C-alpha cells in the first residue's frame, strides 16, 4: 500500500476554543504534514517528524502555502432540494407546499434520484464538505440512490428516507407501516456498509400522524445506535399547527419526547423558538440542536440563540448546517458567515476559531463520530480540505493586511466559498480533482 504525504499549514481542534487566544484548543503547524495510508491518517504534525515516518516510497503532495483542515461536516441538508434552492417569497409552510413537496414527488423515479444524488455529492465535495447528514425524499428509491452514490465515493455520510404520512400531497406520503418497513429494509441494506450510516428520519410532527410517530419511536428503540433526525421549532405558524395536531403535548418538544425520540443521537433542525422547558429537555437528553443560519434568514424564521444555548446552566449540544434547499448555499464557509451575523444580531460574537471548530470537530462531536472524522488525529479517516485564503483578487488584496491565523480564518469565512477550496480528500483520495476531470 503506497502512502501519501500531504504538506501544508495544518489546523485541527482539540476542544472548543474559549477565546481567540485559547491556543491549547487547537493544533497548528506552520509547516505541517499529514501521512495517509489506506484511507486513514497514519501521522500528523510537524512536517519534519511526519516525513521521517513516511519513508522513501510515500508520494508527497505539497499544498503550501495553503491550509489543511479536517473536511467540513454539514449536519442537516435535503439532497432532493437542489432544484428548490433559490425559490422566491414564502415562509416555511407555504414554501414546503408550493415548492418542496411537488419537487420531492419526482424522487419516486430512481433515475432522477441517482442523477441528483450524484450532482449533490459533487457539489458538497466542491465546497469542501466531506460528510453530510442528509434527508432523502419519502421514497425508498431516493435513499437507495443516495447511499449507492455515497458508497461509490467511499464518503462517510448519514442519511435516511423521510417518514411522512399526512399534510402533504399523495406523491410524497407513506403510511406508518410502509414507512417502518422501508426504513427497516434500508437499515439492513445500508447501515454499516462501508462508511454509510442510516438516520431514522420522521420529517416533522406536522407530516407524521401519531401512529407514524409510534413507529419512529419503535425504530429508535430497536436501533439505539442509529441517529434520528427531524425538525423542531422553526417558525411560529409551524409551532401553532403542531400544537393543534398534538393538543395533549405540553409544547412542540414534548411531541418528540412522548414518542421517545430525544437522545444523544437525535438531531433537531432549527430550535429557534424553544421555551426554557424545551431547552432543558433537549439538554438533559443530550439531544443536538442544529443551527441553520442561511435557511433561518432566508425563510425569515428567526435567530438561533447560539451563545446563550452554550452558556445556559443546562447547555445544549449544537451542530451547524446548511439546510439546503431552505438554506441558500452549499458552503459551510458561507454558512458560518451568516451564522456570525445571526449571533451578532443576538448581541454576541463567534470568534473564527469557534467557527472552524464548529464545522469540523464540533459537528463531529455533535454527530458522535469524532473518533472517525472531524480532526487530523492519527487513526481517523483521511477526510481533508485544502483552503486557499488568496483564492480571488479581493481575498488576495485583503490577505496583504492579514497578520494572524485568526484574521486569515475570518477572511476565509467572510469572503470564501467553493473557490477557496483547492482540494478535498475523501478517505485519502483527491476527490475535488476527480470532479474537475
Ligand atoms: Zn431541513
Boltz pocket constraint, residues with backbone or C-beta under 6 A from the ligand:
constraints:
  - pocket:
      binder: B
      contacts: [[A, 76], [A, 77], [A, 78], [A, 231], [A, 269], [A, 323], [A, 324], [A, 326]]
      max_distance: 6.0
